[in-house]
Amino acid sequence: MHFFKYSSIGNDFILINNIEEKIPENKFSDLAKRLCRRRFNIGADGILILEKSQKADFKMRIFNSDGSEAEMCGNGIRAIAKHVYDSRLTKSTEIRVETLADIKILKLFLKDNLVESIEVDMGTPKLLRNEIPMTGVNKKVIGEEFRVDDEIYKITCVSMGNPHCIIYDDDVNSIDIKIGKKIETHQLFPNKTNVEFVQVLNNNELLVKVWERGAGETLACGTGACATVVSSVLNNYVKKDQLITVHLPGGDLKIKWADDDHVYMTGPSEKAFEGDVDLKG
């Protein structure tokens, strides 16, 4: 099987063009668990499955390294966009990609006829508990107290097509990121959750560390950066309709929660290499 390895500010993926490879759907989960094992196989945070779509230009499916399928991946969809244009699968600099969350619209910015950066219309955030989803009374969760072991955190929760739990701290580097696992799997979140630990640097910069659902600690999370900006507006740390720089361990993303209520994310993606893997071995 031929594959492509992409990195979106450190969030790395194995991209499979299933328009050509035609791998059966029931193999995707096991394939992710096998191929994503670092030091034993190709290694990645997840696999991206590129397919034909009946209602958009392309379809993306994302499977985490533990084999679970995610509804949406902001860093992954930028890798898909770069791949389809640079591989000449499309000539358009505006494409529509079907995901499990919904159809996303992407604008591609070029340099020397290759994609340099991508703006993704991530849609409108969902804020009610049953939309995230979370258990409990169906209302917004903004600065709500939440106990894990002997610690009490104040959480704000947002869905960007997938669930996010945001926690603020004066020094995110002092946090034991592994607490993210207990939050991810807490019974409050029936579909589990991504976790973002956030330090507010100023009114237009945020520092974020990520625990991704199904993948653990990662260098970046696109939907997480978007959810963080939404949360920061709700908590009055930053203003709506303002371009915010989100600093992640792997690099920066530019995020705006615009007055039209859509969240816009802009950032790069790079192809690291491509190759072939023996699936029979």
N, C-alpha and C positions, 0 to 999 in steps of 0.2 A: 504494500500500500504506500502511495506517495503522500507525504505530509509537508506542511509548512510550519515553521516555528516563528511566532510573533511575540513581541514584547510591547506592551502599552505602559510606559513608565514603570517597568519592573513587574507588572502583572503579566505573566507569560502563559502562552497558549499554544497548543498543537492544533493547527487548522487543517481540517479535512474537507476537500472539495468532493462532497458526496453526490454532486451532479454527475461526476465522472466515476467515483469509486463504487457507488451504489452498495454501501454497507447496510445490512438490514437494521432496522430501527431497534430491534431487541438486543443488538450487540453493543449499542452506544455506551451503556452504563459500565459494563465489564471492560470495554475498550479504554474508557477513561481511567479506571482504577489501575489498569495494567500499564498504559503508556505514560501516565503522569508520575510514576514512581521515580523519584530522583535517585541517581547513582545506580539504578537497576534497569532503567529504560530511558526514553527520551527525556522525561521530566518536565513537569509543568504544573500550573495551578488548576488547569482544566483543559478540556478539548472543545473546540468550536466546530460545529457541523454546518457546512454551507450547503443549502439545498435550493431547489426551485420553489417558487411560491405561486399560489393561485390568485393572490390578491395584492402582491407587492412585487418589487423587482427581484428580491432574494429573500430567503428565509434563513434565520440563524437559530440554532439550538446550542445550548451551553451545558456541559456536564462537568461538575467539579471533580477534584481529584479523588473524592470518596465515592464517586459514581452517582451522586445525586444530581438531579437536573434543576437548574436555576431558571426562573422566569425571564430574567433579563441580566445583561452584563454590559455596563457602560464602556469598560476598557475593551471587552471582547468585540463589541459591535464596531468600534473604531478599527480594530484589526481586520474585521470583515470588509469594511469600506475600503481600506487601503489595498487589500488583496484583490478585490473585484475590479478596481480601477487599474492598478499597476499591472495586473495580469491580463488586462484588456477584455475582461468579461463584460464591461460596460464602457461606454464613452461619455456617459453623463457625469457631471460634477454635483448633481443632486439626486440621491437615490432613496428609495423606500425599502426598509428591511422589516420583514415580519418576525416578531418574537412571540413568546408565550404571553408576554405582558400586553403588547399591542403592536401596531405598526409604528416604527420610528423613522423620522425624516432626517437625513444627514446631508450636510453641505461639505464638499471636499475642496480644500485649498491646495493649489498645486505649486510646485517649484521644479523647473526643468521637466515638465510633463509627468511628474510623479507626485503622489499625495504627500504633502508636508504636514498638514494638520486637518482635523475633522471637527466640525460643529455638529452636535447631535441635539435635536429637539427631544428631550427626555419625557415630554408630556407633563401632565399636572400631578403634583404629589397628592397622595391619599393620607388623611390625617386621623380618621376615626378608627377606633379599636378594631371593629369588624372588617375594616378595609386592609389592615396591616398584615395579617390578622393578629389580634390579642384577645385573651379572655377578659371578662369583666364588663362593667357598664360601658355602653357604646358612646364614648366621647373622646375628645382629643387628649393626648398624653403629652403634657408640656411641663417639665420640671417635677415629675411625679416621683415620690420616694419609692425605692425598690431595694429590697434586702437580698443580698447574696452572702451566705455564710454569716459572718459577724459584721459585714460592712453594709452601710446604707449608701446607695447612690441615688442621684437625681437624674431621671431619664426623660428624654423626649423621643418619641417614636414616629417614624415616617415610613410610608411605602412609596418607592419609586418603581413600582411593578414587582418589587421584592422587599422584604421587611428589613428595617434598620432601627437599631437602638443606639441613641447618641448620649454620651456621657461627657461632661466637661470637667477639666482639671487644670490647675495652675501649672502643672508640669507633667505632660503626658509621658515623658521619658522615665518618670519615676514609677509608672504603673506596671505591674506584672501583667503583661498582655495575655497570659494564659487564663486569667479570670474570664476572658472572653468566651471560653468554652462553656463555662457554667452558665453564663448569660445566654449564649446561643441555644442551649438545650433546656432552658428553664421552662417549666410548665405554663408560664404566662404566654409563651409563644408556641401555638400549636404546630406551626410550620417551621419552627426554629427561627433564628434571626441572625443577621449580620450585626456587628458591634463596632461603633466608632468611638474612639477616645480623642477628645478635642481640646486643644489649647487655643484660646483666642489671643492672637498676637496684637491686633489692632482692628480698626473698624473695616478693613478690607483684606485681611490676611488671617487664615486659620491653619494651624498645624494639626495633622490628623494621623493617628495610628489605627490600623484596621485589623479586626478579627473577622474573617469571612466565613460565613456559613458553608460548611462542607469542605473548606480548604484550610482553615486555620489562619495564622498570621500571614499576611501578604504585604507586598511593597506598595500596593495601590488598589483602590476600588472606585470605579467611576460612579456607580449608583450611590456608593457610600459618600463620595464627595458632594454629590447633588443633595442627598438627604441631610448632610451636615450643614450645608448652606441654608436649606429650608428651616432646619431646626434653629440655626443661629438667628435667622430673621424672627422666628416665633419667640425666641428668648431675648430679643432686642440687643443682640451683640453686633449685628450688621443690618444694613437696610435692604429692603426689597428693591428690585430693578437696578441693582448696583453690581458691577463685575467684581467678583471675589476671587482671590488667588488662594487655592487650597494646596498647601504643601504636604505632600505624602513622602514616605521614605524613598520611593522610586522616582519622584519628580513632581512637577506642578500641573494642576488643572485649573482652567478658568471657568467659573460657574456663575450663572446669573439666574435668579428667580425673578422673571420679568413681570411687568404689570399685567400681561395677558394670562398670568398664572402658570405659564409653562416654564420649565427649568431647561436652560441651555448649557451644555457642557462642550468645551473646546479643549482639544489636546492632540498629541501625536500618537502614532503607532509605527513600529519598525519591524521589518522582516529580518530575523537573525540568520536563518538558514533554511534550507529544504533538503529533503532526503527520502529514503525509502526504508520501510520497516517490514520485517518478515512476521506476519501475524500467525504463522503456523509454528514458529519456534517456541 
